[in-house]
Amino acid sequence: MALMDAEFAVIFLFQIVVGALGNFLLFCRYTSFLDLRGYRSKSTDLILRHLTLTNSLVILSRGIPETMAAFELRYFLNDFGCKVVFFVHRVSRGVSIGTTCLLSVFQAITISPWNSRWAALKGKAPKYIGPSNILCWIMNIMLNIMVPVYMTDKRNNTNTSKTMDFRYCTSALHDKDTDLLYMVLVSSHDVLCLGLITWASGSMVSTLYKHKQRVQHIYRTKVSPRSSSEIRATRSILLLVTPFVSFHTLSSIITMYFSIFRKTSWWLINTSALINACFPTACPFVLLSQDHCVSRLFSVCTGRNTQFPHLIRKIETVWFALRSAA
């Protein structure tokens, strides 16, 4: 095995392990398993649980085959396996983008002022979360319905001049105009979602900035080294949106390159797979780092919580007193 293949295999394995762990922790957090103080379910929890599922599918459906291919295993998938793996990956990737878009738009509506045009949607928006998730799945299944038709395994494909080689599977090439039109149709979903995410994030940053300006006199009376809640919220939004838009834009460019030039290279395939898994791997840790309950739990586990040591000392005092009395 070549050194470059070994390096890619290690990176893919790292993404699989870290990404699966992060999404599992995020799923547990928003199903209230990790909250020791009790937790009231929020409307966004359903979106976040759904996001963990789609992120995990993106990581596993592309990471595992790419890892095996990096270890020079070429024929581990049959025809049915190639169709399923690529179909699941394309659908879950599209649903992941759509779910993130739904989360951004929902948060923008939630924090919008009551005198804005979105005020009427504040009470209605939670009712549409479940149907929106289902619609996202249906739409992406329909958009990628041709993926199983195009994909096949390498053993049953002998005409290499009319296929694109993905190392362990191949994709059949049809009329160039037809393939390009189909690619534009699929990419339009990504462009729309990325545009809505950018708009929603900009709207939230603008709302937080205006709110900060209105309450500026309150912060001036405070003597605190900590940044305001608006600044922290803005930082969280930018921290989540900037890599999301960057990674998916690069991924879309590479996918369009495959469709336009109708050829592949092993390093570009590996790069595309790494980029596709970057955000699903990092996303849960970004969300968990901004969660106050998780931060408090981490502070307790690392000894940074100032109340926990006092509680331990009180327990030890009572225990020694009971032992002395005995």
Rosetta silent file (secondary structure, phi, psi, omega in degrees, C-alpha in Angstrom):
SEQUENCE: MALMDAEFAVIFLFQIVVGALGNFLLFCRYTSFLDLRGYRSKSTDLILRHLTLTNSLVILSRGIPETMAAFELRYFLNDFGCKVVFFVHRVSRGVSIGTTCLLSVFQAITISPWNSRWAALKGKAPKYIGPSNILCWIMNIMLNIMVPVYMTDKRNNTNTSKTMDFRYCTSALHDKDTDLLYMVLVSSHDVLCLGLITWASGSMVSTLYKHKQRVQHIYRTKVSPRSSSEIRATRSILLLVTPFVSFHTLSSIITMYFSIFRKTSWWLINTSALINACFPTACPFVLLSQDHCVSRLFSVCTGRNTQFPHLIRKIETVWFALRSAA
SCORE:     score description
SCORE:     0.000 S_00000001
   1 L     0.000  133.115 -178.744    0.000    0.000    0.000 S_00000001
   2 L   -68.157  154.571 -178.678    1.322    3.418   -0.984 S_00000001
   3 H   -60.986  -40.496 -179.533    2.161    5.938    1.713 S_00000001
   4 H   -63.863  -39.831  177.149   -0.443    8.394    0.427 S_00000001
   5 H   -63.706  -39.506  178.933   -3.145    5.713    0.559 S_00000001
   6 H   -64.543  -39.203  178.658   -2.160    4.865    4.124 S_00000001
   7 H   -64.955  -43.171  177.678   -2.404    8.509    5.130 S_00000001
   8 H   -64.380  -38.949  179.272   -5.861    8.829    3.611 S_00000001
   9 H   -61.598  -42.322  178.846   -6.952    5.595    5.305 S_00000001
  10 H   -64.579  -41.549  179.791   -5.874    6.933    8.725 S_00000001
  11 H   -65.046  -42.380  178.753   -7.678   10.231    8.114 S_00000001
  12 H   -63.165  -43.105  178.042  -10.864    8.425    7.043 S_00000001
  13 H   -61.959  -40.729  178.249  -10.736    6.204   10.116 S_00000001
  14 H   -61.817  -44.341  179.040  -10.232    9.250   12.313 S_00000001
  15 H   -62.944  -40.806 -178.951  -13.252   10.964   10.753 S_00000001
  16 H   -63.229  -49.455 -176.853  -15.419    7.871   11.187 S_00000001
  17 H   -66.068  -51.443 -177.313  -14.552    7.378   14.863 S_00000001
  18 H   -66.515  -43.443 -179.428  -14.634   11.044   15.875 S_00000001
  19 H   -64.834  -43.831  178.956  -17.694   11.870   13.767 S_00000001
  20 H   -64.561  -41.138  178.527  -19.713    8.887   14.985 S_00000001
  21 H   -64.243  -46.268 -178.846  -18.789    9.652   18.607 S_00000001
  22 H   -62.561  -43.619  179.729  -19.637   13.350   18.276 S_00000001
  23 H   -70.082  -31.900  175.105  -23.000   12.725   16.647 S_00000001
  24 H   -65.588  -43.498  178.427  -23.828   10.061   19.229 S_00000001
  25 H   -63.923  -40.944  178.820  -23.077   12.502   22.047 S_00000001
  26 H   -65.529  -39.197  177.585  -25.154   15.202   20.365 S_00000001
  27 H   -63.150  -43.817  178.466  -28.042   12.763   19.915 S_00000001
  28 H   -63.406  -39.369 -179.462  -27.853   11.793   23.587 S_00000001
  29 H   -60.406  -43.350 -175.689  -27.747   15.432   24.624 S_00000001
  30 L   -95.054   12.735  162.419  -30.942   16.297   22.802 S_00000001
  31 L  -112.405   13.781  170.828  -32.764   13.185   23.966 S_00000001
  32 L    70.810   19.905  179.066  -32.071   14.353   27.553 S_00000001
  33 L   -76.604  -28.862 -173.682  -29.787   11.457   28.520 S_00000001
  34 L  -100.040   -4.217 -177.140  -26.926   13.688   29.626 S_00000001
  35 L   -89.463  112.606 -175.530  -28.862   16.435   31.423 S_00000001
  36 L   -82.502  -15.514 -176.393  -28.699   15.735   35.158 S_00000001
  37 L  -100.041    4.676 -174.345  -30.944   18.628   36.155 S_00000001
  38 L    90.196  148.939 -171.926  -33.921   17.788   33.965 S_00000001
  39 L  -149.553  127.679  175.824  -34.551   19.149   30.526 S_00000001
  40 L   -92.323  125.085 -176.649  -37.587   20.543   28.734 S_00000001
  41 L   -64.002  136.518  178.313  -37.629   19.533   25.114 S_00000001
  42 L  -104.756  166.347  179.977  -37.345   22.423   22.660 S_00000001
  43 H   -65.031  -33.781 -178.504  -38.612   22.697   19.113 S_00000001
  44 H   -73.914  -14.962 -178.061  -35.060   22.638   17.761 S_00000001
  45 H   -62.204  -39.015  178.648  -34.303   19.328   19.491 S_00000001
  46 H   -63.317  -40.512  178.087  -36.170   17.380   16.806 S_00000001
  47 H   -64.297  -43.032 -177.463  -34.150   19.144   14.112 S_00000001
  48 H   -69.176  -37.452  175.755  -30.865   18.451   15.911 S_00000001
  49 H   -64.212  -41.277  177.470  -31.695   14.778   16.454 S_00000001
  50 H   -63.782  -37.437  179.494  -32.538   14.524   12.780 S_00000001
  51 H   -65.764  -38.555  178.254  -29.265   16.284   11.915 S_00000001
  52 H   -63.296  -37.768  178.567  -27.228   13.751   13.915 S_00000001
  53 H   -64.228  -48.859 -178.008  -28.824   10.899   11.965 S_00000001
  54 H   -67.774  -38.672  177.386  -28.095   12.416    8.560 S_00000001
  55 H   -61.859  -41.699  179.143  -24.558   13.442    9.555 S_00000001
  56 H   -63.541  -40.838  178.713  -23.825    9.887   10.711 S_00000001
  57 H   -64.894  -39.044  178.070  -25.116    8.467    7.423 S_00000001
  58 H   -61.597  -45.898 -177.436  -22.936   10.891    5.450 S_00000001
  59 H   -65.780  -47.531 -173.963  -19.822    9.890    7.396 S_00000001
  60 H   -74.055  -40.987 -174.980  -20.413    6.138    7.343 S_00000001
  61 H   -68.196  -24.927  178.237  -21.737    5.776    3.787 S_00000001
  62 H  -107.300  -35.191 -175.590  -18.672    7.465    2.288 S_00000001
  63 H   -67.644  -44.541 -177.740  -16.017    7.013    4.977 S_00000001
  64 H   -65.366  -50.087  177.390  -16.152    3.221    5.272 S_00000001
  65 H   -61.251  -39.130  179.609  -15.915    2.466    1.505 S_00000001
  66 H   -66.693  -36.226  177.343  -13.169    5.055    1.039 S_00000001
  67 H   -64.155  -44.858  179.531  -11.213    3.574    3.961 S_00000001
  68 H   -65.688  -37.036  177.636  -11.460    0.088    2.502 S_00000001
  69 H   -68.171  -35.113  177.680  -10.421    1.397   -0.922 S_00000001
  70 H   -65.846  -27.943  175.008   -7.441    3.156    0.659 S_00000001
  71 L   -85.466   17.484  174.679   -6.400   -0.227    2.051 S_00000001
  72 L    66.227   31.429  170.771   -6.357   -1.444   -1.579 S_00000001
  73 L   -98.336  112.249 -171.192   -9.607   -3.402   -1.389 S_00000001
  74 L  -101.868  -29.298 -171.154  -11.198   -2.817   -4.779 S_00000001
  75 L  -120.369   43.602 -179.091  -14.007   -5.372   -5.159 S_00000001
  76 L   -88.382  -10.083  177.940  -15.690   -5.434   -1.754 S_00000001
  77 L  -115.893  134.243  173.167  -19.005   -4.054   -3.116 S_00000001
  78 L   -88.171 -171.646 -176.101  -21.229   -5.806   -5.621 S_00000001
  79 H   -61.550  -45.306  179.333  -23.623   -4.039   -7.969 S_00000001
  80 H   -64.140  -39.886  179.874  -26.377   -3.726   -5.374 S_00000001
  81 H   -63.547  -41.250  177.876  -23.907   -2.485   -2.753 S_00000001
  82 H   -62.535  -43.120 -179.842  -22.604    0.281   -5.039 S_00000001
  83 H   -63.082  -43.831 -176.931  -26.114    1.466   -5.788 S_00000001
  84 H   -68.638  -45.642 -175.878  -27.112    1.525   -2.118 S_00000001
  85 H   -62.248  -48.534 -177.766  -23.923    3.162   -0.805 S_00000001
  86 H   -71.290  -34.790  178.141  -23.897    6.032   -3.299 S_00000001
  87 H   -66.802  -45.252  178.384  -27.656    6.536   -3.090 S_00000001
  88 H   -62.160  -40.835 -179.191  -27.598    6.683    0.722 S_00000001
  89 H   -65.313  -46.907 -177.745  -24.650    9.059    0.655 S_00000001
  90 H   -65.531  -41.569 -179.888  -26.173   11.475   -1.857 S_00000001
  91 H   -67.738  -46.494 -178.885  -29.569   11.483   -0.154 S_00000001
  92 H   -65.732  -35.546  176.279  -28.179   11.855    3.380 S_00000001
  93 H   -63.319  -45.855  178.180  -25.846   14.635    2.243 S_00000001
  94 H   -63.696  -39.880  178.760  -28.758   16.533    0.700 S_00000001
  95 H   -67.749  -35.832  177.363  -30.918   15.973    3.767 S_00000001
  96 H   -61.773  -44.274  177.406  -28.072   17.157    6.010 S_00000001
  97 H   -63.999  -44.355 -179.997  -27.855   20.422    4.044 S_00000001
  98 H   -64.399  -38.030  179.284  -31.650   20.785    4.091 S_00000001
  99 H   -68.218  -41.227  175.986  -31.844   20.099    7.840 S_00000001
 100 H   -63.158  -38.288  175.979  -29.143   22.652    8.579 S_00000001
 101 H   -62.578  -44.585  178.052  -31.047   25.117    6.400 S_00000001
 102 H   -60.774  -41.813  178.873  -34.241   24.358    8.346 S_00000001
 103 H   -62.849  -43.651 -178.987  -32.409   24.893   11.644 S_00000001
 104 H   -65.032  -45.384 -179.546  -30.998   28.241   10.519 S_00000001
 105 H   -65.347  -41.498  179.768  -34.342   29.532    9.206 S_00000001
 106 H   -63.383  -42.356  177.873  -36.176   28.355   12.324 S_00000001
 107 H   -65.936  -37.741  177.874  -33.667   30.089   14.601 S_00000001
 108 H   -63.327  -40.129  177.620  -33.901   33.278   12.520 S_00000001
 109 H   -67.632  -38.087 -176.320  -37.700   33.262   12.915 S_00000001
 110 H   -65.239  -42.630 -175.420  -37.435   32.518   16.630 S_00000001
 111 H   -92.120    1.346  178.814  -35.164   35.439   17.520 S_00000001
 112 L   -68.048  144.833  179.814  -36.815   37.921   15.143 S_00000001
 113 L   -64.967  157.867 -175.577  -38.514   40.857   16.931 S_00000001
 114 L   -69.838  -17.946  179.342  -42.288   40.798   17.371 S_00000001
 115 L   -94.315    9.543 -179.763  -42.747   43.793   15.101 S_00000001
 116 L   -88.559  174.107 -179.377  -40.998   42.123   12.153 S_00000001
 117 L   -71.675  -17.283 -178.754  -42.611   40.428    9.171 S_00000001
 118 L   -92.488    0.970 -176.196  -41.742   37.006   10.631 S_00000001
 119 H   -60.497  -35.661 -178.636  -43.618   37.585   13.909 S_00000001
 120 H   -66.593  -20.575 -178.376  -46.718   35.759   12.633 S_00000001
 121 H   -90.155   -7.807 -176.186  -44.624   32.606   12.071 S_00000001
 122 L   -58.066  -46.651 -179.196  -43.228   32.415   15.594 S_00000001
 123 L   -79.839  -24.414 -176.845  -46.101   30.337   16.951 S_00000001
 124 L   -88.534  -26.286 -173.251  -46.688   28.348   13.759 S_00000001
 125 H   -56.423  -44.469 -179.055  -43.101   27.403   12.914 S_00000001
 126 H   -58.747  -26.862 -178.282  -42.734   24.503   15.437 S_00000001
 127 H   -70.442  -22.896 -175.052  -45.741   22.755   13.870 S_00000001
 128 H   -97.721    3.167 -178.032  -43.999   22.529   10.510 S_00000001
 129 H   -66.760  -50.825  179.486  -40.703   21.028   11.720 S_00000001
 130 H   -59.673  -52.575  177.082  -41.800   17.387   11.418 S_00000001
 131 H   -60.185  -33.072  179.022  -43.443   17.782    7.983 S_00000001
 132 H   -67.025  -39.128  176.621  -40.443   19.801    6.782 S_00000001
 133 H   -62.896  -43.552  179.214  -38.070   16.968    7.732 S_00000001
 134 H   -64.917  -42.796  178.496  -40.238   14.450    5.875 S_00000001
 135 H   -62.155  -36.299  178.774  -40.484   16.736    2.845 S_00000001
 136 H   -63.109  -42.200  177.521  -36.695   17.118    2.861 S_00000001
 137 H   -63.989  -47.228 -177.981  -36.262   13.330    2.674 S_00000001
 138 H   -61.402  -44.525 -177.673  -38.833   12.941   -0.106 S_00000001
 139 H   -63.395  -42.436 -179.128  -37.341   15.773   -2.167 S_00000001
 140 H   -73.038  -31.009  174.356  -33.783   14.428   -1.933 S_00000001
 141 H   -64.956  -42.000  179.326  -34.879   10.883   -2.740 S_00000001
 142 H   -68.461  -38.314  179.998  -36.588   12.176   -5.874 S_00000001
 143 H   -65.943  -33.025 -174.936  -33.599   14.339   -6.846 S_00000001
 144 L  -107.420   21.403 -177.214  -31.168   11.420   -6.546 S_00000001
 145 L   -65.091  -21.950 -178.852  -33.410    8.697   -7.919 S_00000001
 146 L   -86.088   -8.807 -178.894  -31.092    8.276  -10.918 S_00000001
 147 H   -60.384  -47.235  177.939  -28.005    7.552   -8.802 S_00000001
 148 H   -62.702  -26.301  179.166  -28.742    3.783   -8.487 S_00000001
 149 H   -71.593  -37.353 -177.427  -29.299    3.665  -12.252 S_00000001
 150 H   -77.867  -34.596 -171.165  -25.888    5.176  -12.985 S_00000001
 151 E   -83.705  144.449  175.768  -23.824    3.293  -10.395 S_00000001
 152 E  -154.310  165.984  179.610  -22.468   -0.224  -10.843 S_00000001
 153 E   -83.170  165.043 -174.478  -19.636   -2.338   -9.527 S_00000001
 154 L   -75.834  -25.787 -176.212  -16.290   -2.610  -11.288 S_00000001
 155 L   -71.192  -32.998 -177.343  -16.458   -6.342  -11.927 S_00000001
 156 L   -92.386    3.777 -177.012  -19.552   -6.130  -14.146 S_00000001
 157 L  -117.115  111.851 -178.428  -18.351   -3.093  -16.087 S_00000001
 158 L  -105.354  -17.765 -178.896  -15.899   -3.716  -18.898 S_00000001
 159 L   -90.000   87.834 -175.419  -16.496   -0.585  -21.007 S_00000001
 160 H   -76.641  -15.360 -177.952  -14.221    1.854  -19.190 S_00000001
 161 H   -74.139  -20.338 -179.077  -14.483    4.537  -21.888 S_00000001
 162 H  -114.331   30.130  179.184  -18.095    5.346  -20.937 S_00000001
 163 E  -139.143  159.285  169.920  -17.707    5.284  -17.167 S_00000001
 164 E  -107.783  129.141 -174.882  -16.206    7.322  -14.345 S_00000001
 165 E   -90.536  120.189  174.317  -14.019    5.297  -12.011 S_00000001
 166 L  -107.154   29.026  175.138  -14.552    5.800   -8.267 S_00000001
 167 L    75.735  -53.601 -178.638  -11.986    3.098   -7.374 S_00000001
 168 L  -111.358  -10.140  175.585  -14.492    0.617   -5.893 S_00000001
 169 E  -144.499  166.393  177.553  -17.526    1.505   -8.052 S_00000001
 170 E  -131.276  154.293  178.574  -18.136    3.088  -11.426 S_00000001
 171 E  -118.485  127.840 -178.310  -20.693    5.553  -12.742 S_00000001
 172 E   -72.173  141.639  176.928  -22.081    5.181  -16.258 S_00000001
 173 L  -100.204  134.921  177.418  -21.776    8.174  -18.580 S_00000001
 174 L  -115.343 -158.030  177.373  -24.706    9.169  -20.762 S_00000001
 175 L   -57.893  134.383 -173.930  -25.290   12.077  -23.091 S_00000001
 176 H   -61.810  -41.099  179.703  -23.230   15.036  -21.866 S_00000001
 177 H   -65.445  -38.336  179.341  -26.082   17.530  -22.057 S_00000001
 178 H   -66.392  -45.302  178.763  -28.379   15.184  -20.143 S_00000001
 179 H   -62.881  -39.763 -179.373  -25.803   14.564  -17.424 S_00000001
 180 H   -67.899  -39.600  178.147  -25.099   18.295  -17.119 S_00000001
 181 H   -64.362  -40.811  177.412  -28.807   19.140  -16.894 S_00000001
 182 H   -65.316  -38.274  179.500  -29.261   16.536  -14.174 S_00000001
 183 H   -66.586  -39.177  177.630  -26.260   17.925  -12.296 S_00000001
 184 H   -64.323  -39.543  179.141  -27.672   21.459  -12.464 S_00000001
 185 H   -63.508  -44.549  179.945  -31.001   20.182  -11.119 S_00000001
 186 H   -68.356  -41.550 -178.254  -29.332   18.429   -8.188 S_00000001
 187 H   -68.705  -25.662  179.685  -26.999   21.352   -7.480 S_00000001
 188 H   -60.960  -32.391  176.180  -29.892   23.822   -7.445 S_00000001
 189 H   -63.828  -44.816  179.577  -31.020   22.259   -4.158 S_00000001
 190 H   -65.041  -42.484 -179.264  -27.611   22.873   -2.598 S_00000001
 191 H   -63.407  -42.470  179.198  -27.435   26.425   -3.913 S_00000001
 192 H   -62.700  -46.000 -179.365  -30.907   27.223   -2.579 S_00000001
 193 H   -65.695  -43.680  178.925  -30.156   25.779    0.860 S_00000001
 194 H   -63.387  -36.901  176.937  -26.769   27.491    1.113 S_00000001
 195 H   -65.131  -43.370  178.720  -28.393   30.770    0.099 S_00000001
 196 H   -65.900  -37.708  178.050  -31.105   30.406    2.745 S_00000001
 197 H   -64.308  -44.363  178.761  -28.524   29.501    5.393 S_00000001
 198 H   -62.638  -44.081  178.950  -26.450   32.557    4.534 S_00000001
 199 H   -63.173  -46.719 -178.613  -29.527   34.787    4.573 S_00000001
 200 H   -63.095  -40.463  179.595  -30.817   33.368    7.882 S_00000001
 201 H   -66.414  -43.317  176.636  -27.404   33.713    9.520 S_00000001
 202 H   -62.237  -38.378  178.038  -27.044   37.281    8.302 S_00000001
 203 H   -64.436  -40.943  179.361  -30.553   38.050    9.574 S_00000001
 204 H   -67.034  -42.729  178.411  -29.714   36.629   13.023 S_00000001
 205 H   -62.060  -41.500  178.738  -26.453   38.562   13.240 S_00000001
 206 H   -64.596  -41.965  179.127  -28.287   41.757   12.238 S_00000001
 207 H   -63.838  -42.762  179.592  -31.029   41.165   14.823 S_00000001
 208 H   -66.718  -37.505  179.270  -28.495   40.527   17.582 S_00000001
 209 H   -66.115  -42.689  178.647  -26.504   43.609   16.621 S_00000001
 210 H   -64.802  -38.228  177.970  -29.610   45.817   16.698 S_00000001
 211 H   -65.085  -40.205  178.506  -30.581   44.358   20.061 S_00000001
 212 H   -63.108  -38.621  179.274  -27.126   45.071   21.426 S_00000001
 213 H   -64.445  -34.802 -179.012  -27.375   48.678   20.247 S_00000001
 214 H   -71.949  -30.728 -177.619  -30.677   49.109   22.072 S_00000001
 215 L  -108.259   22.358 -176.979  -29.338   47.802   25.363 S_00000001
 216 H   -59.305  -35.495 -178.070  -25.848   49.290   25.030 S_00000001
 217 H   -66.755  -25.313  178.304  -26.349   51.473   28.099 S_00000001
 218 H   -70.444  -42.299 -178.712  -26.923   48.380   30.242 S_00000001
 219 H   -70.293  -27.435  179.869  -23.595   46.856   29.270 S_00000001
 220 H   -68.483  -27.340  179.342  -21.797   50.145   29.906 S_00000001
 221 L   -81.807  -11.686 -179.331  -22.850   50.023   33.561 S_00000001
 222 L   -90.180  141.948  173.628  -21.456   46.511   33.952 S_00000001
 223 L  -113.018   87.702 -175.227  -17.867   45.884   34.875 S_00000001
 224 L  -141.387  133.339  179.233  -17.371   42.409   33.454 S_00000001
 225 L   -75.770  -11.251 -177.566  -14.585   40.975   31.342 S_00000001
 226 L   -79.011  146.784  178.123  -17.028   38.602   29.640 S_00000001
 227 L   -73.520  159.002 -178.567  -18.439   39.470   26.257 S_00000001
 228 L   -68.027  162.678  179.739  -22.141   40.188   25.898 S_00000001
 229 H   -64.637  -32.466  178.431  -24.616   37.439   25.080 S_00000001
 230 H   -65.159  -39.997  179.602  -25.181   38.967   21.632 S_00000001
 231 H   -66.734  -42.483  179.522  -21.477   38.741   20.803 S_00000001
 232 H   -64.576  -41.107  178.798  -21.300   35.135   21.987 S_00000001
 233 H   -65.733  -41.723  177.776  -24.404   34.217   19.969 S_00000001
 234 H   -62.081  -42.350  178.636  -23.025   35.949   16.871 S_00000001
 235 H   -62.053  -40.285  179.675  -19.719   34.124   17.285 S_00000001
 236 H   -64.044  -42.563  179.857  -21.557   30.799   17.550 S_00000001
 237 H   -62.231  -48.405 -179.039  -23.547   31.499   14.372 S_00000001
 238 H   -65.877  -35.796 -179.906  -20.475   32.456   12.375 S_00000001
 239 H   -65.127  -30.353 -179.354  -18.510   29.516   13.794 S_00000001
 240 H   -88.089  -40.498 -172.124  -21.154   27.107   12.529 S_00000001
 241 H   -78.515  -40.886 -174.781  -22.140   28.725    9.235 S_00000001
 242 H   -58.772  -52.319  177.842  -18.727   29.716    7.840 S_00000001
 243 H   -67.095  -31.208 -179.957  -17.220   26.186    7.641 S_00000001
 244 H   -61.751  -52.021 -179.271  -20.572   24.755    6.556 S_00000001
 245 H   -63.740  -39.736 -178.160  -20.857   27.046    3.534 S_00000001
 246 H   -64.399  -50.639 -176.983  -17.140   26.671    2.738 S_00000001
 247 H   -64.437  -44.284 -177.028  -17.045   22.856    2.822 S_00000001
 248 H   -73.785  -27.466  173.933  -20.271   22.342    0.887 S_00000001
 249 H   -66.991  -44.833  176.744  -19.318   24.924   -1.713 S_00000001
 250 H   -61.684  -41.781  179.608  -16.029   23.094   -2.327 S_00000001
 251 H   -62.669  -41.652  179.441  -17.869   19.783   -2.455 S_00000001
 252 H   -66.290  -37.228  178.598  -20.350   21.127   -5.014 S_00000001
 253 H   -63.971  -43.338  179.267  -17.515   22.511   -7.154 S_00000001
 254 H   -64.878  -41.534  179.058  -15.759   19.131   -7.212 S_00000001
 255 H   -62.759  -41.228  177.104  -19.020   17.338   -8.062 S_00000001
 256 H   -66.446  -33.602  176.228  -19.638   19.748  -10.909 S_00000001
 257 H   -61.906  -43.192  177.885  -16.063   19.163  -12.109 S_00000001
 258 H   -59.164  -41.134 -175.777  -16.791   15.430  -12.319 S_00000001
 259 H   -75.027  -36.704 -176.237  -19.926   16.108  -14.377 S_00000001
 260 H   -76.227  -49.588 -176.197  -18.453   18.699  -16.723 S_00000001
 261 H   -90.176  -14.179  172.312  -15.090   17.078  -17.487 S_00000001
 262 L    56.290   42.097  174.817  -16.392   13.517  -16.973 S_00000001
 263 L  -151.471  156.867 -177.751  -13.199   12.197  -15.474 S_00000001
 264 L  -130.338  164.249  172.179  -11.880   11.431  -12.014 S_00000001
 265 L  -139.723  151.157 -172.226   -8.565   11.085  -10.222 S_00000001
 266 H   -63.700  -37.929 -178.771   -7.871    9.182   -7.023 S_00000001
 267 H   -71.849  -31.992  178.300   -6.642   12.197   -5.075 S_00000001
 268 H   -72.742  -35.100  176.194   -9.666   14.286   -6.118 S_00000001
 269 H   -65.041  -45.324  178.528  -12.032   11.485   -5.104 S_00000001
 270 H   -64.504  -40.588  178.590  -10.339   11.211   -1.707 S_00000001
 271 H   -63.470  -42.009  178.088  -10.346   14.985   -1.283 S_00000001
 272 H   -61.956  -42.963  179.054  -14.040   15.125   -2.118 S_00000001
 273 H   -64.416  -40.042  178.408  -14.803   12.379    0.401 S_00000001
 274 H   -65.240  -43.364 -179.380  -12.788   14.148    3.115 S_00000001
 275 H   -64.870  -40.750 -179.981  -14.496   17.480    2.454 S_00000001
 276 H   -61.903  -31.530 -176.978  -17.953   15.870    2.505 S_00000001
 277 H   -93.705   -7.777 -175.672  -17.261   14.377    5.937 S_00000001
 278 H   -63.942  -52.959 -177.700  -15.540   17.413    7.474 S_00000001
 279 H   -68.181  -44.976  176.270  -18.612   19.352    8.522 S_00000001
 280 H   -58.027  -27.362  177.430  -20.675   16.317    9.700 S_00000001
 281 H   -76.676  -42.854 -176.239  -17.653   15.388   11.831 S_00000001
 282 H   -84.016  -25.677 -173.877  -17.070   18.845   13.316 S_00000001
 283 H   -54.636  -49.523 -178.180  -20.712   19.973   13.547 S_00000001
 284 H   -62.168  -34.405 -179.801  -21.683   18.094   16.749 S_00000001
 285 H   -72.371  -33.227  175.217  -18.638   19.359   18.624 S_00000001
 286 H   -65.033  -44.992 -179.930  -19.372   22.942   17.565 S_00000001
 287 H   -66.913  -40.466  179.672  -22.969   22.604   18.776 S_00000001
 288 H   -67.729  -34.197 -179.544  -21.944   20.891   22.013 S_00000001
 289 H   -67.522  -23.678  179.825  -19.316   23.542   22.745 S_00000001
 290 L   -94.843   -1.112 -178.372  -22.019   26.218   22.638 S_00000001
 291 L   -86.191  125.582 -175.523  -24.406   24.277   24.875 S_00000001
 292 H   -68.301  -37.595 -179.337  -24.542   25.664   28.423 S_00000001
 293 H   -65.556  -42.139  178.210  -25.593   22.369   30.032 S_00000001
 294 H   -65.794  -39.294  178.905  -22.726   20.491   28.425 S_00000001
 295 H   -62.236  -40.929  178.043  -20.329   23.271   29.432 S_00000001
 296 H   -65.801  -41.188  178.490  -21.450   22.991   33.053 S_00000001
 297 H   -63.880  -41.324  177.873  -21.083   19.208   32.962 S_00000001
 298 H   -63.720  -37.789  179.060  -17.599   19.554   31.451 S_00000001
 299 H   -63.913  -38.408  178.203  -16.689   22.071   34.156 S_00000001
 300 H   -66.936  -43.735 -177.061  -17.727   19.599   36.833 S_00000001
 301 H   -67.301  -31.219 -178.084  -15.792   16.740   35.227 S_00000001
 302 L   -95.521    1.657  178.179  -12.635   18.846   34.862 S_00000001
 303 L    80.195   13.873 -179.974  -12.877   20.396   38.317 S_00000001
 304 L   -87.338  -10.840  179.144  -13.578   23.913   37.065 S_00000001
 305 L   -78.785  126.019 -174.979  -16.939   24.148   38.807 S_00000001
 306 L   -79.589  -21.816 -178.797  -16.534   26.081   42.049 S_00000001
 307 H   -84.275  -28.599 -176.182  -19.668   24.687   43.715 S_00000001
 308 H   -64.335  -45.377  177.485  -18.904   21.029   43.179 S_00000001
 309 H   -60.224  -36.841  176.977  -15.798   20.873   45.419 S_00000001
 310 H   -63.410  -38.370  177.952  -17.768   22.543   48.242 S_00000001
 311 H   -65.051  -40.922  178.721  -20.461   19.910   47.850 S_00000001
 312 H   -62.801  -42.875  179.781  -17.888   17.132   48.039 S_00000001
 313 H   -63.604  -37.682  177.418  -16.401   18.616   51.209 S_00000001
 314 H   -64.573  -41.056  178.546  -19.850   18.799   52.821 S_00000001
 315 H   -63.824  -42.938  178.622  -20.495   15.147   51.977 S_00000001
 316 H   -63.244  -39.122  179.260  -17.105   14.151   53.423 S_00000001
 317 H   -62.554  -45.490  178.809  -17.827   16.118   56.622 S_00000001
 318 H   -64.068  -40.135 -178.307  -21.166   14.384   57.104 S_00000001
 319 H   -64.442  -43.264  178.618  -19.625   10.994   56.363 S_00000001
 320 H   -66.155  -35.006  179.408  -16.835   11.486   58.938 S_00000001
 321 H   -66.637  -42.504  177.680  -19.361   12.704   61.496 S_00000001
 322 H   -65.328  -35.915 -179.932  -21.517    9.607   61.017 S_00000001
 323 H   -69.561  -37.625  178.719  -18.460    7.372   61.219 S_00000001
 324 H   -66.719  -39.641 -178.718  -17.317    9.031   64.460 S_00000001
 325 H   -67.694  -31.105  178.187  -20.778    8.644   65.988 S_00000001
 326 L   -71.606    0.000    0.000  -20.778    4.991   65.089 S_00000001
